[in-house]
């Protein structure tokens, strides 16, 4: 085996090891995906809060009307 073939093989192996190490480092530190449904969930929670308030007001109005009609 000649020195240039040996050097080429070592360079190829070193490159493969470097690529493998870089891939493993990148795979070990993933960024969390963006929370795409968070704004929708917050809007739903706000809507539910408004619904509760409206139902409470409607119930109070019904009671007032019932009391007035007696």
Secondary structure as UniProt FT lines:
FT   HELIX           3..28
FT   TURN            36..37
FT   HELIX           38..68
//
